[in-house]
């Protein structure tokens, strides 16, 4: 009886361990094999703004969420081909570096095309932000832009005071160089 009990207990233990290992492996694989989308990391394609932290922070209504999701999908449809073309141009530019002799005219053309595509992408994002602004109440707008500014300022580990000081210093240097004022250095 004890040998049979030990066999059953060992079988159950192995099954539980295999299940646990499989579960951890699945979530580890899923977390590391993501494909970058144009949505926020907190917004899945299925739920959009419904489960986004911004919904809670901005206290969005259902009507606002519906309109924002619709606009987001429209922007996404415009952005995906743009981002794909941008990626292709960047790859083409980097591939040209492998050539023994670099065709500078072609490289300049690619750089201009990349800049144009990036400008179009930035314009689409700005247009989308303007549309979102029109949907939000003044209080929501204030909170949204505060969050947006914090996100921009804290990207890449830069802190707000350091970043503002950096921009102020660079702008002053540029102004001095432009007007020939080097006495305040």
N, C-alpha and C positions, 0 to 999 in steps of 0.2 A: 504494500500500500504506500509506503513512504517513497519507494522508487518511482511509482506511478505519479504520485503527487509532485515529486521533484521534477519529473519530466514535463508535466503540465505547467508548473510554475516557471520553469526555464523557457518553455515555448512562448508563454504569455509575455515574459520579460523581453525576449528577443523581438517579438512582434511590436511591443511598445517602443523599444529602442529604435527599431527600423522605421516606425512611423514618425517618431520624433526627429530622427536624422533626415528623413525624406522631407518633412515639413520645413526644417531649418534650411536645407539645401534649396528647396523651391523658393523660399522667400529671399535667400541670399542671391540666387541666380536672377530672380525677378528684379531685385533692387539694383543689380549691377549691369543688367543687360537692357537698360531702357533706351528708347530712341527719342532724341530730343524733338519735341514738338513746339509749336509756336504758342502754346498755351502756358499759363503760369504753372509752376511745379505743384501748386496747390489745387489746380483746377483740372479735373479729368475731362475728357471729351464728352463723357456721358452726362455728367452733372453740371458742368460749367460753373457758373457763379453760385449755384445753389449750395454747394458745400465748401465754397471758398472762404478762407478766413476773412476776406474783405467784406463778405456779406454780413458777417457778424459785427465786424468793426465799424462798418458804415451804416448798419441797421437798414439794409435794403428791403424794400417791399417786394412782393411777388411780381407786381407789374414792372417795377424797375428791373428786376432780374430777367424777366422775359425779353424786354427791349434790349438790355445789355447783351444777353446771350445771342439774340438775333444779329446785332451789330458785330459781335465778336466773331460769329460764324462767317459773316460777309467779309470781314477783314481777313480772316483766316484763309478764305477762298482766294482773295487777292494776293495774300502774302506768300502762300506756299509756292506758286510758280516763280515769284520774284526771288525768294530765298534759294530755290533750286538753281535758278540761272546765276545768281550771285555765287553760289558754291561752285558751279561749273567754271565760271570765269576765274575764280581764285585757284582752283585746281589747275586750270590751263596755264595761269601765270606761274605757279610754282613748278609745274612740269617744264616750262620753258627754261628754268634754271639748270636743268640737267643737260641742255644742249651745250656742246663745246663752245659755240659762239652764240652769244645772246643777241637776239634780234631786238634792239632797243626800241625801234618804231612799233613793233608788235607789243612789246611790254608796256610802252606808254599808252597804246590803244586799250589794252586790257585794263590798265590801271584807271584810265578815264571811264571805261565801261563799269568797272567795279564801283567807282565813286558815284557814278550816276545811279546805279542800282541801289547802292546803300542810301543815297539821298531819297530815292523813291520809297524805300522801305521805311526810313525815318519819317517821311511825309505821311505815309499810311498810318503809322503809329500815332503821330501827332493829330491827324484827322480823327482817329478813333478816340483819342483822349478828349478831344473837343466835343465829340458826340456824347461821350459818357458824362462830361461836365454838364451838358444841357439836360441830362436826365436827373442828375442829383440835385438835392435841395442845397441851399447855401451852406448849411451846417455840414452836410455830407461832403460837399465840395472842399470845404476847408480841411476836413479830416483826411479826405482822399489825397489832396495835394501835399499835406504834411507827411503822410505815409510815403507818398511817391518820392518826395525830396529826401527823406531819410534813406530810402532804398538806394537812390542814386548816390548819395553822399557816403554811404557805408559800404558800397560795393568795393571789392578787392581790399577789404580791411582798412580803408581810410576812414579816419574819424572826422566828424564835421568841422571842429575848429581847425584841424590841420589842413583840411581841404580848402576852407575859405581863405586861410592865410596864404596857402600856395597860390590860389588864383589871384588874390590881391597883389602879391609880390610879383607874379608874372605879368599882370596887367600894368603895374607901375613900371617894370623894366621895359616893356614894349612901348609904353608912352614916352619914356625917356629916350629910347632909341629912335623913335619916329620923329620927335621934336628936337633931338640933339641936346637934351637936358641931362648932363651927366654930373652936375654939381651936387645933387642930393644923394649920391651913391655912397 
